[in-house]
Amino acid sequence: MPTLAAEAPVIEFQMPWIAALLPLPWLLRRLLPPAPGNAPGIYFPDTARLEGLNGGASAALLRRARAGLLWLIWTLLLLAATGPRWLGEEVSLPASGRDLMLAVDISASMETADLELNGRPADRLQVVKSVAGEFLRRRDGDRVGLILFGSSAHLQAPLSFDRSTVGRLLEEAQIGFAGRNTAIGDALAIAVKRLRDRPEGSRVLILMTDGANTAGEIPPREAADLAARSGLRIYTIGIGAESMELPGLLGGMFGARRINPSADLDEDTLRYIAQQGSGSYFRARDRQELEAIYAELDRLEPVEQDADARRPMSSLAHWPLGAAFLVSAALALANLSARRIPGAGAHP
């Protein structure tokens, strides 16, 4: 894999041409006529005496200082407007893993509590969240995404290196959010759309369901053929125990019976999808089998891709804006203080 040369941190300006406006106040003062003066309506004889006490040099110095502060404010505002930002040193992103999409069934049947989690009965979605969440945390270097499907299929998280966010979105998934039926074909179609532009050989879909296709616009086998033409590798997992005891009357003393809670699982279609996708079909009857399946999937070899790099960026415009605000506040306070002449309200 080629090594990218790291660039040193720099400060850049998004709109440096704004600095050309710096002489604008000076040009306006030169070109525009002066504003009309406001001569006082009453003459105060003591004005000359006060000016003499203050000194003409001091008054001129104050005027120059005020003009300098105004220029400083204008310069700081222009500096902020140029869009200064700090670009840090290049950070290489992992780009040698798979583009891996999880498609998880959240239909009503996933609420069946025929599995165990930490020694207690748990529904199928709880177990999937636990095992698949651990799987995501181990996929360092992979881009991962999440599709949730019920009566309709939805892209919950696009492909991303942010495995923690994808895992959190999986944990927050609730049964029935996408409807109570199962649209396997639509979930496959979304995966094809999201993975077809990724590098060939890196596209992987893991589809987990406990039933048969009962909703959606695209038949699963047709979607599987489309996925095969797009070069997706597909692994399908059928979830659910094969035996479950239902309690009878009087706390289970009478009428208890044993059933197959996975009778509706369409294994033939899941095998067909995996075969078309050059993958494998797995059967998870309990948590241990599901963990073993994900351990097998963990052995997927990464596919080399082009190296990718990013430079951290942060705006610096708030610094000159803050300085302009402080200088403006100081100038306003100075003008306010200059207008307060001691003894102005006294009577002789």
C-alpha positions in Angstrom: 0.0 0.0 0.0 1.5 3.4 -0.9 2.5 5.6 2.0 1.2 9.2 2.0 3.6 11.9 3.0 2.3 13.7 6.0 1.9 17.5 5.7 2.8 19.8 8.5 0.0 21.8 10.3 -0.7 25.1 8.7 -3.1 28.0 8.9 -5.0 28.8 5.8 -7.6 31.4 4.8 -10.8 30.4 2.8 -11.4 33.9 1.4 -8.1 35.8 1.5 -9.3 38.3 -1.1 -11.4 40.0 1.6 -8.2 41.5 3.0 -8.2 43.9 0.0 -11.0 45.8 1.7 -8.6 47.0 4.4 -8.1 50.5 3.0 -11.9 51.0 2.4 -12.5 53.3 5.4 -9.5 55.5 4.4 -10.8 55.7 0.8 -14.3 56.6 1.9 -12.9 59.4 4.1 -10.9 60.8 1.2 -13.6 60.6 -1.4 -16.8 61.5 0.4 -17.5 65.0 1.6 -17.3 65.5 5.4 -20.4 65.2 7.5 -22.1 68.5 8.5 -21.0 69.7 11.8 -23.2 70.1 14.8 -22.3 73.6 16.2 -23.7 74.2 19.8 -26.7 76.5 20.0 -25.3 78.2 23.2 -21.8 79.6 23.7 -20.0 78.6 26.9 -17.2 81.0 27.8 -15.5 78.3 30.0 -14.9 76.1 26.9 -11.7 77.8 26.0 -10.5 77.6 29.6 -11.2 73.8 29.8 -9.4 73.2 26.5 -6.4 75.0 27.8 -6.4 72.9 31.0 -6.6 69.6 29.0 -4.0 70.7 26.5 -4.3 70.6 22.7 -1.6 67.9 22.5 -3.5 65.5 24.8 -6.7 66.0 22.8 -4.9 65.2 19.5 -3.3 62.2 21.1 -6.7 60.9 22.2 -8.1 61.4 18.7 -5.3 59.4 17.2 -5.7 56.6 19.7 -9.4 56.4 19.0 -8.7 56.3 15.2 -6.1 53.6 15.8 -8.6 51.5 17.8 -11.2 51.8 15.1 -8.7 50.7 12.5 -7.8 47.7 14.7 -11.5 46.7 15.0 -11.9 46.9 11.2 -8.8 44.8 10.7 -9.9 42.1 13.1 -13.4 41.9 11.5 -11.8 41.5 8.1 -9.5 38.9 9.4 -12.4 36.9 10.8 -14.2 37.3 7.4 -11.3 35.7 5.5 -12.2 32.4 7.2 -9.0 31.5 9.0 -8.7 27.8 9.9 -6.1 25.5 11.3 -5.3 22.3 9.3 -3.6 19.7 11.4 -1.2 17.0 10.3 -2.6 14.3 8.0 -4.1 11.3 9.8 -4.2 8.1 7.9 -7.5 6.3 8.0 -7.7 2.5 7.9 -8.6 1.5 4.4 -7.6 -2.2 4.2 -10.8 -3.8 5.5 -14.1 -4.9 4.2 -17.1 -2.8 3.3 -19.5 -4.8 5.5 -23.2 -4.2 5.8 -25.4 -5.9 8.4 -29.1 -6.4 7.6 -31.1 -7.3 10.7 -34.7 -8.5 10.9 -36.8 -6.5 13.4 -40.2 -8.0 12.5 -42.7 -9.1 15.1 -41.4 -12.7 15.1 -38.0 -11.5 16.4 -39.8 -11.0 19.7 -40.0 -14.8 20.3 -38.2 -15.5 23.5 -36.8 -18.9 22.6 -33.1 -18.1 23.2 -31.0 -17.4 26.3 -28.8 -14.4 27.2 -26.7 -14.5 30.4 -28.6 -17.5 31.6 -32.0 -16.0 31.3 -34.7 -16.3 28.6 -34.3 -13.6 25.9 -36.0 -12.8 22.6 -34.1 -13.2 19.3 -33.4 -9.5 18.7 -31.8 -9.2 22.2 -29.4 -12.0 21.4 -28.6 -10.6 17.9 -27.8 -7.2 19.4 -25.4 -8.7 21.9 -23.5 -11.0 19.5 -23.5 -8.7 16.5 -22.5 -5.7 18.7 -19.4 -7.6 19.8 -18.7 -8.6 16.2 -18.8 -4.9 15.1 -16.4 -3.9 17.9 -13.9 -6.4 16.6 -14.0 -5.3 13.0 -11.2 -2.8 13.3 -10.5 -1.3 9.8 -13.8 -2.2 8.3 -16.4 0.2 7.0 -19.6 -1.0 8.5 -23.3 -0.1 7.9 -26.7 -1.2 9.1 -30.0 -2.0 7.4 -33.1 -2.7 9.5 -36.1 -4.4 7.9 -39.6 -5.4 8.8 -42.5 -4.7 6.5 -40.1 -2.3 4.8 -36.3 -2.0 4.7 -34.4 1.1 5.9 -30.8 2.1 5.8 -30.2 2.9 9.4 -26.4 3.7 9.1 -24.4 4.2 5.9 -21.0 2.7 5.6 -18.6 4.3 8.1 -15.5 3.7 10.1 -17.5 4.8 13.2 -18.3 1.3 14.5 -19.4 2.6 17.9 -22.2 4.7 16.3 -23.4 1.8 14.2 -23.3 -0.5 17.2 -25.4 2.1 19.2 -27.9 2.3 16.4 -28.2 -1.5 16.4 -28.7 -1.5 20.2 -31.5 1.2 19.9 -33.4 -0.9 17.2 -36.8 -1.9 18.4 -39.2 -4.6 17.2 -41.9 -3.2 15.0 -40.1 0.0 14.1 -40.2 -1.1 10.4 -43.5 -3.0 10.6 -44.4 -6.5 11.7 -43.8 -8.4 8.5 -40.5 -9.4 6.8 -39.2 -7.8 3.6 -36.0 -9.8 2.9 -35.9 -8.9 -0.8 -36.1 -5.1 -0.1 -33.2 -5.4 2.4 -31.1 -7.1 -0.2 -31.9 -4.4 -2.8 -30.8 -1.6 -0.4 -27.5 -3.5 0.3 -26.8 -3.8 -3.4 -27.4 -0.1 -3.9 -25.1 0.9 -1.1 -22.3 -1.5 -1.8 -22.1 -1.7 -5.6 -19.8 1.4 -5.9 -17.3 0.0 -3.4 -14.1 -1.8 -4.5 -14.7 -5.2 -6.0 -14.0 -8.0 -3.6 -14.6 -6.0 -0.5 -18.4 -5.9 -0.5 -19.9 -8.1 2.2 -23.5 -8.5 3.4 -24.5 -10.4 6.5 -28.3 -10.9 6.6 -30.1 -12.2 9.7 -33.7 -13.2 9.8 -35.9 -15.7 11.6 -38.7 -16.1 9.0 -39.7 -16.0 5.3 -40.3 -13.1 3.0 -43.9 -11.8 3.7 -43.6 -8.2 2.5 -41.8 -5.8 0.2 -41.7 -5.1 -3.5 -38.8 -7.2 -4.6 -38.8 -11.1 -4.3 -35.7 -12.3 -2.4 -34.5 -14.6 -5.2 -34.7 -11.8 -7.7 -32.8 -9.5 -5.3 -30.2 -12.3 -4.8 -29.6 -12.6 -8.6 -29.1 -8.8 -8.7 -26.6 -9.0 -5.8 -24.7 -11.7 -7.6 -24.3 -9.6 -10.7 -23.1 -6.7 -8.5 -20.4 -8.8 -6.9 -21.7 -8.9 -3.4 -20.6 -11.7 -1.1 -23.6 -12.6 1.1 -23.8 -14.6 4.3 -27.2 -15.5 5.6 -28.1 -16.5 9.1 -31.3 -18.2 10.2 -32.1 -17.4 13.8 -34.3 -19.3 16.2 -34.5 -22.4 18.3 -36.0 -25.6 16.9 -37.8 -26.6 20.1 -39.7 -24.5 22.7 -42.0 -25.6 25.4 -45.2 -23.6 26.0 -46.8 -23.7 29.5 -50.2 -25.0 29.9 -53.0 -24.3 32.4 -52.4 -23.9 36.2 -48.8 -22.8 35.9 -47.9 -25.5 33.4 -49.3 -28.5 35.2 -51.8 -29.3 32.5 -51.7 -28.9 28.7 -47.9 -28.1 28.3 -46.7 -28.7 24.8 -43.5 -28.5 22.8 -43.5 -26.7 19.5 -40.9 -25.6 16.8 -40.8 -21.8 16.9 -38.8 -21.7 13.7 -41.3 -23.5 11.5 -41.7 -20.4 9.4 -38.0 -20.0 8.7 -37.4 -20.3 4.9 -34.0 -22.0 4.9 -34.2 -22.8 1.2 -34.4 -19.2 0.2 -31.6 -18.2 2.6 -29.4 -20.9 1.1 -30.2 -19.7 -2.4 -29.3 -16.1 -1.4 -26.0 -17.2 0.1 -25.2 -19.4 -2.9 -25.8 -16.7 -5.4 -23.7 -14.3 -3.2 -20.8 -16.8 -3.1 -21.2 -17.0 0.6 -22.6 -19.4 3.2 -25.8 -20.1 5.0 -25.6 -20.5 8.8 -28.1 -21.8 11.3 -28.2 -20.2 14.8 -30.4 -22.2 17.2 -28.9 -20.6 20.3 -26.5 -17.9 21.4 -23.5 -20.2 21.3 -24.1 -21.1 17.7 -24.5 -17.5 16.7 -21.2 -16.6 18.4 -19.5 -19.4 16.5 -20.9 -18.1 13.3 -19.6 -14.6 13.9 -16.2 -16.1 14.9 -16.2 -17.8 11.5 -17.1 -14.5 9.8 -14.3 -12.8 11.7 -11.9 -14.7 9.6 -12.8 -12.8 6.5 -9.5 -11.6 4.9 -9.2 -7.8 4.4 -9.0 -6.6 0.8 -6.4 -3.9 0.0 -7.9 -0.6 -1.0 -6.4 2.8 -1.8 -5.0 4.6 1.2 -7.1 7.4 2.6 -6.1 10.3 4.7 -7.8 13.3 6.4 -6.5 16.5 7.9 -8.3 17.7 11.1 -9.6 21.2 10.6 -10.9 23.8 13.1 -12.0 27.3 12.5 -10.0 30.2 14.0 -12.5 33.0 13.1 -13.8 33.2 16.7 -10.4 34.6 17.9 -10.4 37.8 15.8 -14.1 38.2 16.4 -13.7 38.0 20.1 -10.8 40.5 20.0 -12.8 42.9 18.0 -15.6 42.7 20.5 -13.3 43.4 23.4 -11.7 46.4 21.7 -15.1 47.8 20.7 -16.3 47.4 24.3 -13.2 49.2 25.6 -13.7 52.0 23.1 -17.4 52.4 24.0 -16.5 52.7 27.7 -13.8 55.2 27.0 -16.2 57.4 25.0 -18.8 57.1 27.8 -16.3 58.2 30.4 -15.1 61.2 28.3 -18.7 62.6 28.2 -19.0 62.7 32.0 -17.4 66.1 33.0 -17.1 66.5 36.8 -19.3 69.3 38.2 -21.4 69.6 35.1 -24.6 69.3 37.1 -23.5 71.7 39.9 -25.0 75.2 40.3 -23.0 78.3 41.3 
